[in-house]
Amino acid sequence: MDVAESPDLQAQLAAAVHALNHASHPSARLAANQWLLGLQRSPHAWALAVSLLASADHPSPSADLLFFAAQMLRRKIQSPDYSLPDNAAQLLDALLVAARRFCLAPPRLLTQICLALAALALRAEGGVDGLFARMPHLPDPALLELLTVLPEEVAQDESGDTGVDSATRCRFARELLMHAPAVLEFLLAQSEKPAAADGVPLHERNHRILRCLLSWVRAGCFSGAPASALAAHPLLTFAFNSLQAFFSFEVAIEVMTELVSQYQELPQAFLSKMPYIREVLLLPALANRSEKIIAGLTSLMCEVGQAAPGLVAEGSNEALSLSDALLRCVAFSSEDWEIAESTLQFWCSLAHCILGIDEQTSKRNATQELFLPVFSSLLDALLFRAQIIDIDEHCTGRVSSIPDGLVQFRLNLEELLVDICLLLGAPAYINKLLSSGWGLASQSIPWKEVEVRMYALSMVADTILQDGSPFDFSVVMHFVNILSSRTPAELNGCQFLVYKSFGDVIGSYSKWLSSSKSNIKPLLLFCASGISKSISSNSCSVALRKLCEDASSFIHEPPILDILFWISEGMGEGNLRIEDEEEIISAITHALCSILDKELRKTSLARLLCSSYSAVEKIIDIDRDELLRQNSSAYAQALNIAVRGLHRMGALFSHLAMSITSGLIDDDTISVLFGIFWPLLEKLTQSSHMENTSLSTAACRSLSSAIHSCAANMIEEFGHKEEYSVVCVRTIETFSSAASLSNLNSSYTCDQEPDLIEAYANFTSAFIRCCPKEAIVASRSLLELSFQKAAICSTAMHQGAALVAISYMSCFFDASLTDVLESPECPSDESRGAVLVQILARCGEGLMFNVFYALLGVSALSRVHKSATMLQKLAALCSLCERTMWKGILCWDSLCGWLQTTVSSLSSEYLRQGEAELIIPLWLKVLQDAASDYLHSRTGDNCRNHPGYMQGKGGRTLKRVIRDFAESHRNVPTPYIDSRWSCRQQLS
């Protein structure tokens, strides 16, 4: 008797499987697991598993035992650690016997058997043809399951399946697709069978047919099929008809969505079905609030629209039916925002298609006129869905927060709101937001509606300001006065959020609002009131700073200064975030610097500094008061107030640095302020309190932030002078060797230090722009390090840190392009251009890695514009070098190689099957067109006439492609990036 057939071994196996699944004690489960792992590695495992699965013994082994046997076979076949047995054909036959035997068994057992068959067909010589030759002997349920899992092997690159190279997998795919016609005929025959013909309920059989069809569609079973034949294929009709069956609805949606995304001929066919989908499927689902059906139909309709936005823009009845259907989906109210959010990419694609038509043509006018009502209704629907919810407007004193899902939905709305504003025109957009017939009586105001409209107004501020159309701010000022007049006890949860939205509007339109002197006092009082509320403190403190900057001609008048000092005195309580306090100090410092009288300016700045001075002085006095030191609560509060005071002083000196370079502040004023600050700092450093980490860190940062800011401005002012180059180099060496900067070696650590990243990026940007070539050449290794750090920081979850890092890299490209344009002949290695281009050539691959990873996950959409700008400049630089003597350092092939390597390295966790092969040619084409746009904008008069190179067709297309990539990969896991990804070279 074969060892594998020994009853004792089979009994041991059954006992171990039972213990693994059902033993109550962990040690018993662990022992069983160890024994089973040992068995799986033994040569007896093959025969033992086959014996259990293919034997017709009665009674049959337990379901757990059979499942383990099938799973063990699959793992041994897939593992590169084990060679297939010599009698692979016998193993294939045995597995087919098992599939016949258990065709009506629990689905997970049959699936494991079929997975083992598919794995064997992939690895065995002639496995595909051998398997298909034996398939006619399988019952239909087993055959359906086997045909479903077979194509999945084409794309299976993970799950421990590492024993197959890409060439073998490609061969397997080709051999598999040779049988596609027969498979499609089989599926069609199955779809036409009467109910319960094989003992399987009709709804379940249809679901299995669609699952199988989906697998083969993903494998490319319709490749090469004529468009007319594909659109009229009976299986496509079967899938479409299955939309009416609840049990098969989801998989039917997946089939059709996959087909539309793969075959560009199909959107026209599906567009013709839109009236039916709308009337027969969508409207009843909306009436019944069937979210599953609504979400599925929304997904399909968006896929159709995104596949052919130009077809939709033609404005046929079917296209308008699609638009109306999706408008209803946007307006559908549910507990989350996923349905509305899933439509955003379609609307952006349609808007970009319309805006991309030549502005001067009648076609653009006719198309825009046709879709104006659509986008006007879309704005209404978006405003409705973006409203804050579940807030009782009559419940006072309670602060409410916006749900995370709504916050994310609003973040992702920004681009679409800008597109709607462009389509409607800024005056029409503003009028739609502000002319809602709100009553003047404060008790009757629908505050939730007001809040969302202010949000929508702030989101498009750049577009409206650029348009320059007249804007009547009387409505805004009306609400500002109402809100400012209310006491905190009178405010309800909704109005706390209204403060935030109005703060954003004031900050966004501060230049226009501050043009009227009569507006300033009520606006400052509003900001003061909003700063005191945690939910609106940031938006109102930023608004305060912008008002002080934009109203500089009269912000220094005594009544206004009184309000500003009143605001500064309120910070001593320590209720605000440190970031908000720094914004407030910057605002007030700016106002004080604009005072014309030198002595008054000096005393006013000293007064502002002293308000923070006293907070630090109190903590020093505690050294002389042991009783206060022993009161832990009072001591902790005093420490917190002192830390905040130090941060405020740092903010004041940072802002003064900018005023020094502009000539607003003289050396005498700085001497007076340092005369106040320095003795205090000396006392603090000598006190026992410096043992406290928070306090010592705040002291160092408040001083270093001013020094760093002054250093950056010093470079701007004096960096071009040779005598200062040594100082500049020493400064960047000191900055680069700081321990805190060395720790910026992963996306996680970058999230912890956004302020440091901003300071470092601003400093190195100024260094590159302004320093002489000798300083650049001497610092080449430090600049390369800075570029690598920036590449890592671009993947940070912290939006500010990521965007400032991308801006720094764009500055790097700007300087490189300027030098190459000015000197097409490749200069010596001692030039600025040569140093920068060499750094880019070495770090380009790491940059491309990080750009792709920065565009993955939920934070990616906020990086689309800056990433597109940076990549356009990179492509322009590579294209330009290709045509000049710089080709030996950098060329177009460099960019192609970086893109190829990066996309090839992305795991299937981040890319769909076949996506890598589509990305490379698509991105290279749009990068080439965008590069041409950029270089055209930088030559001759174009530099003056066309500064907005991203507005060219190539630039817009690049941005759309990047946005589409980010949108379609929002739901992948956000990757953790460390220094190994930043460059092929390890960071030191």
ChimeraX attribute file (.defattr): number of C-alpha atoms within 10 A of each C-alpha:
attribute: neighborCount
match mode: 1-to-1
recipient: residues
	/A:1	6
	/A:2	8
	/A:3	12
	/A:4	19
	/A:5	16
	/A:6	12
	/A:7	11
	/A:8	11
	/A:9	15
	/A:10	19
	/A:11	11
	/A:12	15
	/A:13	20
	/A:14	18
	/A:15	13
	/A:16	22
	/A:17	24
	/A:18	16
	/A:19	19
	/A:20	21
	/A:21	12
	/A:22	11
	/A:23	15
	/A:24	10
	/A:25	10
	/A:26	11
	/A:27	10
	/A:28	14
	/A:29	19
	/A:30	14
	/A:31	13
	/A:32	22
	/A:33	17
	/A:34	13
	/A:35	15
	/A:36	20
	/A:37	11
	/A:38	11
	/A:39	17
	/A:40	19
	/A:41	14
	/A:42	11
	/A:43	12
	/A:44	15
	/A:45	19
	/A:46	21
	/A:47	16
	/A:48	22
	/A:49	25
	/A:50	22
	/A:51	18
	/A:52	21
	/A:53	26
	/A:54	18
	/A:55	15
	/A:56	12
	/A:57	10
	/A:58	6
	/A:59	6
	/A:60	12
	/A:61	15
	/A:62	11
	/A:63	13
	/A:64	14
	/A:65	21
	/A:66	23
	/A:67	22
	/A:68	19
	/A:69	26
	/A:70	25
	/A:71	19
	/A:72	22
	/A:73	28
	/A:74	20
	/A:75	19
	/A:76	20
	/A:77	27
	/A:78	25
	/A:79	17
	/A:80	14
	/A:81	11
	/A:82	14
	/A:83	10
	/A:84	17
	/A:85	13
	/A:86	8
	/A:87	8
	/A:88	16
	/A:89	18
	/A:90	12
	/A:91	19
	/A:92	21
	/A:93	16
	/A:94	18
	/A:95	23
	/A:96	25
	/A:97	19
	/A:98	25
	/A:99	28
	/A:100	20
	/A:101	18
	/A:102	20
	/A:103	22
	/A:104	15
	/A:105	14
	/A:106	11
	/A:107	12
	/A:108	12
	/A:109	23
	/A:110	24
	/A:111	22
	/A:112	25
	/A:113	28
	/A:114	27
	/A:115	26
	/A:116	26
	/A:117	27
	/A:118	26
	/A:119	24
	/A:120	25
	/A:121	25
	/A:122	25
	/A:123	19
	/A:124	16
	/A:125	12
	/A:126	13
	/A:127	21
	/A:128	22
	/A:129	15
	/A:130	15
	/A:131	18
	/A:132	15
	/A:133	10
	/A:134	12
	/A:135	16
	/A:136	10
	/A:137	11
	/A:138	17
	/A:139	16
	/A:140	18
	/A:141	20
	/A:142	25
	/A:143	19
	/A:144	24
	/A:145	23
	/A:146	25
	/A:147	22
	/A:148	23
	/A:149	22
	/A:150	25
	/A:151	24
	/A:152	18
	/A:153	19
	/A:154	22
	/A:155	17
	/A:156	15
	/A:157	19
	/A:158	10
	/A:159	7
	/A:160	11
	/A:161	15
	/A:162	13
	/A:163	13
	/A:164	16
	/A:165	9
	/A:166	11
	/A:167	9
	/A:168	13
	/A:169	18
	/A:170	13
	/A:171	12
	/A:172	21
	/A:173	21
	/A:174	13
	/A:175	16
	/A:176	22
	/A:177	18
	/A:178	13
	/A:179	14
	/A:180	18
	/A:181	12
	/A:182	12
	/A:183	20
	/A:184	18
	/A:185	12
	/A:186	15
	/A:187	20
	/A:188	18
	/A:189	11
	/A:190	17
	/A:191	19
	/A:192	10
	/A:193	13
	/A:194	10
	/A:195	14
	/A:196	12
	/A:197	11
	/A:198	13
	/A:199	10
	/A:200	14
	/A:201	12
	/A:202	16
	/A:203	16
	/A:204	12
	/A:205	23
	/A:206	26
	/A:207	20
	/A:208	20
	/A:209	27
	/A:210	27
	/A:211	22
	/A:212	24
	/A:213	26
	/A:214	25
	/A:215	20
	/A:216	24
	/A:217	19
	/A:218	20
	/A:219	23
	/A:220	18
	/A:221	21
	/A:222	20
	/A:223	13
	/A:224	9
	/A:225	12
	/A:226	10
	/A:227	15
	/A:228	11
	/A:229	10
	/A:230	19
	/A:231	19
	/A:232	12
	/A:233	13
	/A:234	14
	/A:235	20
	/A:236	18
	/A:237	11
	/A:238	17
	/A:239	25
	/A:240	18
	/A:241	13
	/A:242	21
	/A:243	20
	/A:244	14
	/A:245	13
	/A:246	12
	/A:247	14
	/A:248	22
	/A:249	21
	/A:250	19
	/A:251	23
	/A:252	30
	/A:253	25
	/A:254	18
	/A:255	23
	/A:256	21
	/A:257	20
	/A:258	16
	/A:259	23
	/A:260	24
	/A:261	16
	/A:262	16
	/A:263	18
	/A:264	13
	/A:265	18
	/A:266	21
	/A:267	24
	/A:268	19
	/A:269	16
	/A:270	19
	/A:271	24
	/A:272	16
	/A:273	15
	/A:274	23
	/A:275	19
	/A:276	13
	/A:277	20
	/A:278	20
	/A:279	13
	/A:280	12
	/A:281	17
	/A:282	25
	/A:283	16
	/A:284	14
	/A:285	18
	/A:286	16
	/A:287	8
	/A:288	10
	/A:289	14
	/A:290	12
	/A:291	16
	/A:292	14
	/A:293	22
	/A:294	21
	/A:295	19
	/A:296	21
	/A:297	26
	/A:298	25
	/A:299	18
	/A:300	21
	/A:301	26
	/A:302	22
	/A:303	22
	/A:304	28
	/A:305	28
	/A:306	23
	/A:307	22
	/A:308	21
	/A:309	23
	/A:310	15
	/A:311	19
	/A:312	25
	/A:313	19
	/A:314	16
	/A:315	16
	/A:316	13
	/A:317	14
	/A:318	19
	/A:319	21
	/A:320	20
	/A:321	22
	/A:322	24
	/A:323	25
	/A:324	17
	/A:325	21
	/A:326	27
	/A:327	23
	/A:328	20
	/A:329	24
	/A:330	24
	/A:331	19
	/A:332	18
	/A:333	17
	/A:334	12
	/A:335	7
	/A:336	14
	/A:337	19
	/A:338	14
	/A:339	23
	/A:340	24
	/A:341	20
	/A:342	19
	/A:343	21
	/A:344	20
	/A:345	23
	/A:346	23
	/A:347	23
	/A:348	23
	/A:349	22
	/A:350	23
	/A:351	22
	/A:352	19
	/A:353	16
	/A:354	24
	/A:355	16
	/A:356	15
	/A:357	15
	/A:358	11
	/A:359	11
	/A:360	8
	/A:361	9
	/A:362	11
	/A:363	14
	/A:364	16
	/A:365	14
	/A:366	12
	/A:367	16
	/A:368	20
	/A:369	13
	/A:370	15
	/A:371	21
	/A:372	15
	/A:373	12
	/A:374	16
	/A:375	22
	/A:376	17
	/A:377	16
	/A:378	22
	/A:379	21
	/A:380	18
	/A:381	19
	/A:382	23
	/A:383	20
	/A:384	18
	/A:385	23
	/A:386	24
	/A:387	18
	/A:388	21
	/A:389	15
	/A:390	9
	/A:391	16
	/A:392	13
	/A:393	15
	/A:394	12
	/A:395	13
	/A:396	15
	/A:397	15
	/A:398	17
	/A:399	17
	/A:400	18
	/A:401	15
	/A:402	16
	/A:403	12
	/A:404	10
	/A:405	14
	/A:406	19
	/A:407	14
	/A:408	15
	/A:409	21
	/A:410	22
	/A:411	14
	/A:412	20
	/A:413	18
	/A:414	17
	/A:415	19
	/A:416	22
	/A:417	22
	/A:418	22
	/A:419	22
	/A:420	21
	/A:421	23
	/A:422	18
	/A:423	21
	/A:424	19
	/A:425	16
	/A:426	24
	/A:427	15
	/A:428	13
	/A:429	22
	/A:430	20
	/A:431	12
	/A:432	15
	/A:433	18
	/A:434	18
	/A:435	9
	/A:436	11
	/A:437	7
	/A:438	15
	/A:439	10
	/A:440	12
	/A:441	8
	/A:442	12
	/A:443	9
	/A:444	9
	/A:445	15
	/A:446	13
	/A:447	19
	/A:448	20
	/A:449	19
	/A:450	22
	/A:451	24
	/A:452	23
	/A:453	25
	/A:454	22
	/A:455	23
	/A:456	25
	/A:457	24
	/A:458	21
	/A:459	22
	/A:460	24
	/A:461	18
	/A:462	12
	/A:463	15
	/A:464	23
	/A:465	16
	/A:466	9
	/A:467	13
	/A:468	10
	/A:469	12
	/A:470	11
	/A:471	14
	/A:472	13
	/A:473	13
	/A:474	12
	/A:475	12
	/A:476	16
	/A:477	18
	/A:478	11
	/A:479	19
	/A:480	21
	/A:481	14
	/A:482	13
	/A:483	23
	/A:484	19
	/A:485	14
	/A:486	11
	/A:487	10
	/A:488	16
	/A:489	9
	/A:490	14
	/A:491	18
	/A:492	21
	/A:493	18
	/A:494	27
	/A:495	22
	/A:496	23
	/A:497	25
	/A:498	26
	/A:499	28
	/A:500	25
	/A:501	24
	/A:502	30
	/A:503	29
	/A:504	25
	/A:505	24
	/A:506	29
	/A:507	23
	/A:508	23
	/A:509	21
	/A:510	22
	/A:511	17
	/A:512	17
	/A:513	25
	/A:514	23
	/A:515	14
	/A:516	10
	/A:517	12
	/A:518	10
	/A:519	15
	/A:520	20
	/A:521	15
	/A:522	15
	/A:523	24
	/A:524	21
	/A:525	21
	/A:526	26
	/A:527	30
	/A:528	23
	/A:529	21
	/A:530	26
	/A:531	30
	/A:532	19
	/A:533	19
	/A:534	15
	/A:535	19
	/A:536	22
	/A:537	24
	/A:538	24
	/A:539	23
	/A:540	33
	/A:541	28
	/A:542	25
	/A:543	29
	/A:544	29
	/A:545	23
	/A:546	22
	/A:547	28
	/A:548	28
	/A:549	21
	/A:550	18
	/A:551	20
	/A:552	17
	/A:553	14
	/A:554	17
	/A:555	25
	/A:556	22
	/A:557	15
	/A:558	11
	/A:559	10
	/A:560	17
	/A:561	18
	/A:562	12
	/A:563	15
	/A:564	26
	/A:565	16
	/A:566	12
	/A:567	21
	/A:568	18
	/A:569	12
	/A:570	14
	/A:571	24
	/A:572	18
	/A:573	12
	/A:574	17
	/A:575	14
	/A:576	19
	/A:577	13
	/A:578	16
	/A:579	17
	/A:580	19
	/A:581	26
	/A:582	25
	/A:583	22
	/A:584	29
	/A:585	29
	/A:586	27
	/A:587	23
	/A:588	28
	/A:589	27
	/A:590	25
	/A:591	27
	/A:592	24
	/A:593	24
	/A:594	21
	/A:595	22
	/A:596	12
	/A:597	9
	/A:598	16
	/A:599	11
	/A:600	13
	/A:601	20
	/A:602	20
	/A:603	15
	/A:604	19
	/A:605	23
	/A:606	20
	/A:607	14
	/A:608	21
	/A:609	23
	/A:610	18
	/A:611	18
	/A:612	24
	/A:613	21
	/A:614	16
	/A:615	21
	/A:616	26
	/A:617	17
	/A:618	14
	/A:619	22
	/A:620	22
	/A:621	13
	/A:622	18
	/A:623	14
	/A:624	10
	/A:625	10
	/A:626	10
	/A:627	11
	/A:628	15
	/A:629	16
	/A:630	11
	/A:631	10
	/A:632	11
	/A:633	11
	/A:634	12
	/A:635	16
	/A:636	12
	/A:637	14
	/A:638	21
	/A:639	21
	/A:640	18
	/A:641	24
	/A:642	27
	/A:643	24
	/A:644	29
	/A:645	30
	/A:646	26
	/A:647	26
	/A:648	29
	/A:649	25
	/A:650	26
	/A:651	24
	/A:652	25
	/A:653	25
	/A:654	23
	/A:655	22
	/A:656	24
	/A:657	21
	/A:658	18
	/A:659	18
	/A:660	18
	/A:661	15
	/A:662	11
	/A:663	10
	/A:664	15
	/A:665	19
	/A:666	13
	/A:667	10
	/A:668	11
	/A:669	19
	/A:670	18
	/A:671	11
	/A:672	14
	/A:673	19
	/A:674	15
	/A:675	12
	/A:676	15
	/A:677	19
	/A:678	12
	/A:679	11
	/A:680	16
	/A:681	18
	/A:682	10
	/A:683	12
	/A:684	20
	/A:685	17
	/A:686	10
	/A:687	15
	/A:688	11
	/A:689	17
	/A:690	14
	/A:691	10
	/A:692	10
	/A:693	10
	/A:694	14
	/A:695	23
	/A:696	17
	/A:697	15
	/A:698	19
	/A:699	24
	/A:700	15
	/A:701	18
	/A:702	23
	/A:703	21
	/A:704	14
	/A:705	20
	/A:706	19
	/A:707	16
	/A:708	20
	/A:709	20
	/A:710	21
	/A:711	21
	/A:712	24
	/A:713	22
	/A:714	20
	/A:715	23
	/A:716	17
	/A:717	15
	/A:718	15
	/A:719	25
	/A:720	17
	/A:721	12
	/A:722	15
	/A:723	11
	/A:724	16
	/A:725	22
	/A:726	13
	/A:727	15
	/A:728	24
	/A:729	20
	/A:730	13
	/A:731	16
	/A:732	20
	/A:733	14
	/A:734	10
	/A:735	19
	/A:736	18
	/A:737	11
	/A:738	10
	/A:739	9
	/A:740	12
	/A:741	18
	/A:742	14
	/A:743	12
	/A:744	22
	/A:745	22
	/A:746	20
	/A:747	24
	/A:748	18
	/A:749	18
	/A:750	27
	/A:751	20
	/A:752	15
	/A:753	17
	/A:754	20
	/A:755	15
	/A:756	17
	/A:757	23
	/A:758	17
	/A:759	17
	/A:760	25
	/A:761	24
	/A:762	19
	/A:763	23
	/A:764	23
	/A:765	20
	/A:766	21
	/A:767	28
	/A:768	22
	/A:769	17
	/A:770	20
	/A:771	23
	/A:772	20
	/A:773	18
	/A:774	15
	/A:775	24
	/A:776	25
	/A:777	20
	/A:778	15
	/A:779	19
	/A:780	16
	/A:781	13
	/A:782	19
	/A:783	23
	/A:784	19
	/A:785	18
	/A:786	21
	/A:787	28
	/A:788	27
	/A:789	26
	/A:790	29
	/A:791	30
	/A:792	33
	/A:793	35
	/A:794	31
	/A:795	35
	/A:796	28
	/A:797	22
	/A:798	18
	/A:799	18
	/A:800	18
	/A:801	25
	/A:802	28
	/A:803	23
	/A:804	22
	/A:805	29
	/A:806	25
	/A:807	20
	/A:808	26
	/A:809	26
	/A:810	21
	/A:811	20
	/A:812	24
	/A:813	23
	/A:814	16
	/A:815	17
	/A:816	24
	/A:817	24
	/A:818	13
	/A:819	19
	/A:820	21
	/A:821	17
	/A:822	10
	/A:823	14
	/A:824	14
	/A:825	13
	/A:826	18
	/A:827	15
	/A:828	10
	/A:829	12
	/A:830	13
	/A:831	16
	/A:832	22
	/A:833	26
	/A:834	20
	/A:835	22
	/A:836	24
	/A:837	25
	/A:838	18
	/A:839	20
	/A:840	25
	/A:841	15
	/A:842	17
	/A:843	21
	/A:844	26
	/A:845	24
	/A:846	23
	/A:847	25
	/A:848	23
	/A:849	24
	/A:850	24
	/A:851	23
	/A:852	19
	/A:853	24
	/A:854	28
	/A:855	26
	/A:856	23
	/A:857	20
	/A:858	18
	/A:859	22
	/A:860	25
	/A:861	24
	/A:862	20
	/A:863	22
	/A:864	24
	/A:865	18
	/A:866	18
	/A:867	27
	/A:868	24
	/A:869	21
	/A:870	22
	/A:871	24
	/A:872	29
	/A:873	25
	/A:874	25
	/A:875	28
	/A:876	25
	/A:877	28
	/A:878	26
	/A:879	23
	/A:880	23
	/A:881	24
	/A:882	18
	/A:883	12
	/A:884	17
	/A:885	16
	/A:886	23
	/A:887	18
	/A:888	10
	/A:889	18
	/A:890	23
	/A:891	20
	/A:892	20
	/A:893	13
	/A:894	20
	/A:895	22
	/A:896	18
	/A:897	12
	/A:898	18
	/A:899	22
	/A:900	19
	/A:901	15
	/A:902	21
	/A:903	18
	/A:904	13
	/A:905	11
	/A:906	14
	/A:907	12
	/A:908	16
	/A:909	10
	/A:910	18
	/A:911	15
	/A:912	13
	/A:913	15
	/A:914	13
	/A:915	12
	/A:916	18
	/A:917	12
	/A:918	9
	/A:919	17
	/A:920	17
	/A:921	14
	/A:922	12
	/A:923	16
	/A:924	18
	/A:925	14
	/A:926	23
	/A:927	27
	/A:928	19
	/A:929	21
	/A:930	30
	/A:931	26
	/A:932	21
	/A:933	23
	/A:934	27
	/A:935	21
	/A:936	17
	/A:937	20
	/A:938	19
	/A:939	12
	/A:940	9
	/A:941	10
	/A:942	14
	/A:943	15
	/A:944	11
	/A:945	10
	/A:946	17
	/A:947	12
	/A:948	13
	/A:949	23
	/A:950	21
	/A:951	16
	/A:952	19
	/A:953	15
	/A:954	22
	/A:955	26
	/A:956	21
	/A:957	20
	/A:958	30
	/A:959	25
	/A:960	20
	/A:961	19
	/A:962	24
	/A:963	25
	/A:964	18
	/A:965	18
	/A:966	24
	/A:967	21
	/A:968	17
	/A:969	20
	/A:970	17
	/A:971	12
	/A:972	13
	/A:973	12
	/A:974	20
	/A:975	15
	/A:976	13
	/A:977	22
	/A:978	19
	/A:979	20
	/A:980	14
	/A:981	23
	/A:982	28
	/A:983	22
	/A:984	13
	/A:985	13
	/A:986	10
	/A:987	16
	/A:988	7
